[in-house]
Amino acid sequence: MKLRLLAALFAALVALVTSPAAAEDIRFPATFTPALMIHTPKGWTSTKLPLDNLEIESGDRTAVLTIALSPTLGSPDILAAKILRAQSPPKAKAKLAGLDAFVYRGTATNPDGVKLNLKLFIAPIDPQEAFAVTLITAYAEGDKELAPANAVIAGLKLLRK
């Protein structure tokens, strides 16, 4: 009897550990309007960070998205320079969840010495605040492995209520 119970518990544990998380829709911020609706693919995980920021990580841990509602600091360019830790990062016009936005690119090195590529979207929602979405990955821009992360970004929806 004990052996069967142990076997059943072990099987349940293996199933829990090996089965990827289900796809999930996340409202961010949970209680602020407007908000973003983010659809995460099956196997991706989300973690609430300090200051009510959100981190979403791919199942294979090769791409991380950070999402924040940030003060613009007077200009999207100033906010981008602060986030990317770079003076005057290159930018281009973009759309994010239907909002007019800017996309900035930068690089960083993680503690293991791996060069990371950063793609930052800043979409002002009013003169004082903006959504900031950063894609962090070791993959180069345009790499086919980034398709799921780019799909998450392209699928962001703006909730006005």
N, C-alpha and C positions, 0 to 999 in steps of 0.2 A: 504494500500500500504506500509506504513512504517513498519507495523507488519510483512508483508511478506519479506521485505528486511532484517529486523532484524533476522527473522527466518533463511533466507538463509545464512546470514553472520555467524550466530551461528553454523549452520550445517557445513559450510566450515571450521570454526575454530576448531570444534570438530574433523573433518576428518583430518585436518592438524596435530593436537596435538596427535591423537591416532594412526595414521598410521606410521609404522616404516620406517626409511629411506631405500632407495634401496641399494642393494649391490653396491660396488664401487671398482674400480681399481685405485690405487694410485701409482704414480712413486715417489720414494724417493731416493735421493734428486731430485727435479724437473729438475735441470739444470746441474747435475754432472754425469760424466761417470767414472766408472760403477755406476749403480743405481739398486735399488730393485723395483720390481713390487709387490705390496701388494694387494691381493684381500680380501676385508672386507665383511663379511656376511651381509645380510639384517638386518637392525636394529642397526648395529654398527655405531659409530661416530668417526670421525677423527678431530684432532685439531693440528694446527701448533703451536709449542712451541718456546720459545726464542732459539736463536742460531741455527735455522733451524732444530730443532728436531721435531719429530712427535709423537703424542699420539693417540692411537686407543683404544676405550673403548667398551666393549660388551654392548649390548642392555639392559641387566639386571644389568649392572654396577658392576659385580662381577670379571671381569678380565680387566686389562689394559696392553696394550703393549706400551712400549716406544721404539722408533727407532731413532738411532743417527748415524751420521758419525763422528767418534771421532779420535783424535790423539792417537796412541798406547802408548805413554809415554815411549817408549823403549821396552815394552813387554805387551802382552795381560794380563799377571798376574798382572802387576802394574795397568793397566786400570781397571781390575776387582776389585782389592782391593779398588781402589778409588770409583768406582760406588757403590759397595756393602758395603763400609765402614767397611771392615773386612780385617785383615791381613791373607794372604794365604788362601783364600776361596777354598773349595774343587772343583776340576775340573775334567772334562773328555773330551776326544776327541769327536767331533761332526761334523755335516755338517750343513751349513746354506746357502740356495740358491745355492747349489752345491759347495760352498767354504769350504775349510778345516777350522774348527772352534774349539772353546772350549766352553763348557757349565760349568757355575759356579752356585752354589746355595748359597743363603743367606736368612736372615730373617730381618724384620724390624717391627716396631710397629707404627701404624698411630696415629694421635692426639686423636682419640677416644679410644685408648688402644687396638685396634684389631691387633693381630699378623698377619703379612703378609709374604707370602712365595715369594721369588724372584728367578727367573730362568733367568740367563743372558747368552746370546750367544755372543761371540766375534769372528768375522770372519775378519782377516786381509785381506786387498785388496792390500797392499804394505807395505814396512817396517815402514811407518809413520802413516798410517790410517787404520781404521777397522770399519766395521759395528758393532754396539752394539744394540742388541735387548733384552729387559728385559720384562719378563712376571711377573706382580705383581698381586697377588690374595690371598685371605684368604683360598682358597682350598688347600688341601694337594696334593702333587705330586701323580699322578695316579688317582685322583678323576675323575669320569666320566663327571662331570660338566666342566672340562677343555678341553674336546674334541674340541669344536669350536676354542678356543684360540690356542691349539696345531695344529689344521688344518691350521689356518692362518700362523703360523710359518713354518709348513712343506710345505705350498704352496708358500712361497716366491720364486720369480724368479729373477735371476741376468740378468740385461740388460747391455750388454757390449758396446752398442752404444747409 
